[in-house]
Amino acid sequence: MAKKEEESKIILEREYNVPLRREWIKSPRWKKTNKAVRALREFLAKHMKVEDRDVSKVKIGKSLNEEMWKHGIRNPPHHIKVIAKKDDKGNVTVELFSAPSEEKIEAKEKKQQERKENRSWKERKC
């Protein structure tokens, strides 16, 4: 993973249960999840008070994105629970409420790397 050049201070952190159905119900079935993602960004830009409601400043986390697209483009979730964090630069990062923290993810990756190295050692031994 790439290191961040400069750590930003989190000035605001909130939990939301975002209603998505009202928005994606207006779109055709082959565009529903795209519309739900757009609605999520717009909701968070509004409620986290992003300057000029610029949706490009709202970044969606990996596990949240996977949850949104889990059932494909035609069947997004009706509502979704998220944690939103706003930094001092005005950027908002959003992650799924039940998503694992970054430390847990890094520990899991480290453990997988150790297992891989251990397997290669066993193969050389035989």
TORPA-643321 format. One record per residue (C-alpha): residue in one letter; x, y negated, z negated. Coordinates in steps of 0.02 Angstrom, whole numbers, padded with zeros to 5 digits, always signed. Layout:
N
AXYZ
...
REM end
This chain:
126
M+00000+00000+00000
A+00059-00175+00039
K+00101-00289-00105
K+00004-00449-00121
E+00111-00603-00097
E+00021-00709-00222
E-00101-00654-00356
S-00260-00756-00364
K-00353-00787-00526
I-00530-00719-00536
I-00642-00861-00590
L-00811-00775-00573
E-00867-00594-00586
R-01047-00536-00571
E-01150-00378-00544
Y-01292-00379-00419
N-01422-00256-00360
V-01437-00319-00181
P-01603-00290-00090
L-01568-00244+00091
R-01731-00172+00155
R-01818-00337+00194
E-01680-00382+00314
W-01644-00219+00405
I-01829-00181+00427
K-01835-00328+00551
S-01706-00251+00668
P-01716-00105+00790
R-01668+00066+00723
W-01499+00072+00813
K-01441-00089+00728
K-01506-00065+00550
T-01342-00036+00457
N-01258-00179+00550
K-01399-00292+00493
A-01387-00226+00314
V-01200-00267+00307
R-01236-00442+00374
A-01375-00464+00245
L-01257-00410+00105
R-01127-00539+00158
E-01258-00677+00170
F-01332-00632+00000
L-01162-00639-00084
A-01110-00800+00004
K-01269-00880-00064
H-01263-00812-00241
M-01075-00829-00269
K-01083-01008-00204
V-00959-00990-00062
E-00917-01156+00018
D-01026-01188+00173
R-01094-01010+00150
D-00950-00946+00255
V-00979-00757+00267
S-00800-00730+00329
K-00741-00764+00150
V-00839-00613+00086
K-00732-00455+00093
I-00816-00285+00075
G-00720-00146-00014
K-00686+00026+00060
S-00803+00127-00052
L-00945+00002-00027
N-00924+00010+00162
E-00925+00201+00157
E-01083+00199+00050
M-01170+00081+00172
W-01127+00190+00322
K-01149+00360+00235
H-01311+00402+00326
G-01263+00324+00492
I-01320+00172+00586
R-01506+00212+00578
N-01530+00240+00392
P-01444+00115+00275
P-01482+00107+00088
H-01634+00007+00031
H-01535-00082-00105
I-01360-00064-00173
K-01275-00108-00338
V-01111-00205-00321
I-00980-00300-00420
A-00929-00466-00342
K-00771-00560-00390
K-00731-00737-00335
D-00553-00801-00343
D-00488-00978-00361
K-00467-00995-00171
G-00653-00964-00142
N-00637-00787-00073
V-00761-00657-00133
T-00717-00472-00143
V-00859-00349-00164
E-00848-00169-00221
L-00972-00032-00258
F-01025-00031-00442
S-00972+00150-00470
A-00811+00137-00368
P-00649+00194-00449
S-00526+00059-00501
E-00365+00025-00406
E-00257+00104-00542
K-00353+00268-00528
I-00336+00267-00339
E-00148+00237-00350
A-00127+00375-00480
K-00224+00496-00370
E-00115+00454-00218
K+00043+00477-00323
K-00018+00647-00383
Q-00055+00701-00204
Q+00120+00647-00150
E+00198+00749-00292
R+00098+00902-00239
K+00154+00881-00060
E+00337+00869-00114
N+00315+01021-00225
R+00243+01123-00082
S+00388+01079+00032
W+00511+01132-00105
K+00425+01301-00119
E+00432+01325+00069
R+00619+01291+00072
K+00647+01412-00071
C+00568+01559+00021
REM end
